[in-house]
Amino acid sequence: MFRRAMHTAVGALVAGIVALAPMSSAAAERYWQCVPFARLVSGIQIFGDAHTWWRQATGRYQTGLTPTSGSVLCFKPSGAMTLGHVAVVSQVLTDRVIQITHANWSRIGGTRGQIERDVTVIDVSAAGDWSRVKVWYDPVRDLGSSTYPTYGFIYPDAQAAHMASGQFNAAQSAALTVAQSAASQVASTVRPGATPLSILGQAADAGDRIAALIQSVTAPPPR
């Protein structure tokens, strides 16, 4: 019960820290890296390159293969992403679909280092253990063609949640940059009371392709 309440609070912080940050010309020029942003939002006090977070979390934070709101998804180095990546889970839609808030992933308007809120991530691993994912990529307004290996999820403790709450208050006065939600194709097109899968299914164009992929990875095996 404590962990559920803590993750709910941290999840609300993820939304609030981005939604409440005022826009300004100075903030628009700020270049965010994924690590300091994930640390700010989650309160998890790990430093260093993203791919080292999983190892550093051992003995300090609980880790696992199940997404929870407020946890940090830790990506392994792959391809051009030589330093890995970290992203904060903003909400869990199904056991194979989540939304994340992260920094420095898509080039938005040709510019790197921006924040994307509530973007879609789908587990495409054969075992359903979140070891390989597809991530929304804003320039194509769809899930990217690449798949990315991950270590799993790092869960914030009570101290991290408290730390994030204090940083949230500071962030409000710091005028953090805000990118428009790259997942608006999901959130803004739904009818009230829709279920997570129907939410994704109602979105047009790219959303239809996302829904088809969800169905392919969540459908029961043939008898």
C-alpha positions in Angstrom: 0.0 0.0 0.0 2.8 2.4 0.9 4.6 1.8 -2.4 1.4 2.2 -4.4 0.7 5.6 -2.7 4.3 6.7 -3.2 4.3 5.8 -6.9 1.0 7.7 -7.3 2.5 10.8 -5.7 5.6 10.6 -7.8 3.5 10.0 -10.9 1.6 13.2 -10.1 4.9 15.0 -9.7 6.0 13.8 -13.2 3.0 15.5 -14.7 3.2 18.5 -12.5 6.8 19.4 -12.9 6.3 19.7 -16.7 2.7 21.0 -16.9 3.3 23.8 -14.3 6.6 25.0 -15.6 6.2 28.4 -17.2 7.5 29.0 -20.7 10.1 31.7 -21.4 12.6 32.5 -24.1 15.4 31.7 -21.6 13.8 28.3 -20.8 13.3 27.5 -24.4 17.1 27.7 -25.0 17.8 25.3 -22.2 19.4 22.0 -23.2 18.3 19.0 -21.1 20.2 15.7 -20.9 18.2 12.6 -19.9 20.1 12.0 -16.7 19.7 15.3 -14.8 16.1 15.4 -15.9 15.3 11.9 -14.7 17.1 12.6 -11.4 15.1 15.8 -11.0 11.7 14.2 -11.6 12.2 10.9 -9.8 14.4 12.1 -6.9 16.6 9.0 -7.4 20.1 10.2 -6.5 22.2 8.4 -9.1 24.8 10.3 -11.1 26.9 9.4 -14.1 26.0 8.1 -17.5 22.6 6.6 -18.0 23.9 3.1 -18.7 25.6 3.0 -15.2 22.3 3.7 -13.3 21.3 0.0 -13.2 24.6 -1.1 -11.7 24.7 1.9 -9.3 21.1 1.1 -8.1 22.2 -2.3 -6.7 21.9 -2.1 -2.9 20.5 1.4 -3.0 17.1 1.1 -4.7 14.8 -1.7 -5.6 14.9 -2.8 -9.2 12.6 -5.0 -11.3 11.0 -5.8 -14.6 7.5 -4.4 -13.8 6.7 -0.8 -14.7 5.2 1.5 -12.0 4.4 5.1 -12.1 7.4 7.1 -10.9 10.0 4.4 -11.6 12.9 5.0 -14.0 13.3 2.8 -17.1 17.0 2.2 -17.7 18.1 1.6 -21.3 21.2 -0.3 -22.3 23.6 1.2 -24.7 22.7 0.3 -28.3 23.6 1.6 -31.7 24.3 5.3 -31.7 22.9 5.5 -28.1 26.3 4.7 -26.6 25.6 6.0 -23.2 22.2 4.5 -22.7 19.1 6.4 -21.6 16.9 6.9 -18.6 13.2 7.9 -18.6 10.6 8.3 -15.9 7.4 6.3 -16.1 4.5 8.7 -16.0 1.7 6.1 -16.1 1.1 2.5 -16.8 -1.6 1.8 -19.4 -1.4 -2.0 -19.7 1.1 -4.6 -18.8 2.8 -4.0 -22.2 2.1 -0.3 -22.7 3.4 2.7 -20.6 3.9 6.4 -21.0 7.2 8.0 -20.1 8.4 11.6 -19.5 12.0 12.1 -20.6 14.5 14.5 -22.1 16.8 14.6 -25.1 15.2 11.8 -27.2 13.4 13.2 -30.2 14.6 16.2 -32.2 11.6 18.5 -32.0 11.7 21.3 -34.5 15.2 20.1 -35.3 16.4 20.8 -31.8 17.8 18.3 -29.3 17.6 18.4 -25.5 13.9 19.0 -25.2 11.4 17.4 -22.7 8.7 15.1 -24.0 5.8 14.3 -21.6 3.7 11.1 -21.6 5.1 9.5 -24.8 4.1 5.9 -25.6 6.5 3.0 -25.0 5.6 -0.6 -25.9 7.2 -3.8 -24.6 8.0 -5.9 -27.7 10.2 -8.5 -25.9 9.4 -12.1 -26.6 9.1 -12.9 -22.9 7.0 -9.8 -22.0 9.6 -8.7 -19.5 10.3 -5.2 -20.9 13.8 -6.2 -22.0 13.2 -4.7 -25.5 10.9 -1.7 -26.3 9.8 0.6 -29.0 9.6 4.3 -28.2 7.5 7.2 -29.7 9.7 9.4 -31.9 8.3 12.8 -32.5 9.9 13.6 -36.0 7.9 10.7 -37.6 4.9 11.1 -35.3 4.9 7.4 -34.6 6.8 4.7 -32.8 10.3 4.6 -34.2 11.4 1.7 -36.4 14.2 0.8 -33.9 13.8 -1.4 -30.8 15.9 -0.7 -27.7 17.2 -3.1 -25.1 16.7 -2.2 -21.5 17.9 -3.3 -18.0 14.5 -2.8 -16.3 13.0 -0.3 -13.8 14.5 1.4 -10.8 12.0 2.2 -8.1 12.2 5.4 -6.0 12.1 5.0 -2.2 10.4 7.4 0.2 13.5 9.6 0.4 13.6 9.9 -3.4 9.9 10.8 -3.5 10.5 13.5 -0.8 13.5 14.8 -2.7 11.5 15.0 -5.9 8.8 16.9 -4.2 11.3 19.6 -3.0 12.9 19.8 -6.5 9.4 20.2 -7.9 8.9 23.4 -5.9 12.3 24.7 -7.1 11.5 23.7 -10.7 8.3 25.9 -10.7 10.4 29.0 -10.1 13.2 27.9 -12.5 11.0 28.1 -15.6 11.8 24.6 -17.0 11.3 24.1 -20.7 8.2 22.3 -21.8 7.8 20.3 -25.0 4.2 19.6 -26.2 3.1 16.1 -25.3 4.3 13.7 -28.1 1.5 11.4 -26.9 -1.3 13.9 -27.6 -2.4 11.5 -30.3 -3.5 9.3 -27.4 -4.7 11.6 -24.7 -6.5 14.3 -26.7 -8.7 12.1 -28.9 -10.3 9.8 -26.4 -13.9 9.6 -25.2 -14.5 9.9 -21.4 -14.4 6.5 -19.7 -12.3 4.8 -22.4 -10.1 1.9 -21.4 -6.3 2.1 -22.0 -6.4 -0.1 -25.1 -9.5 1.7 -26.5 -7.7 5.0 -25.9 -4.9 4.0 -28.1 -7.3 2.4 -30.6 -9.3 5.7 -31.0 -6.3 7.7 -32.1 -6.0 8.3 -35.8 -3.2 7.3 -38.2 -0.1 6.7 -36.0 -2.4 5.7 -33.2 -3.9 3.0 -35.3 -0.5 1.5 -36.0 0.3 1.7 -32.3 -2.9 -0.1 -31.4 -2.1 -2.8 -34.0 1.3 -3.3 -32.5 -0.2 -3.5 -29.0 -2.6 -6.2 -30.2 0.2 -8.2 -31.8 2.2 -8.3 -28.6 -0.7 -8.8 -26.2 -2.8 -11.2 -28.1 -2.9 -14.7 -26.5 -1.0 -17.4 -28.4 -3.0 -19.5 -30.9 -4.4 -22.7 -29.5 
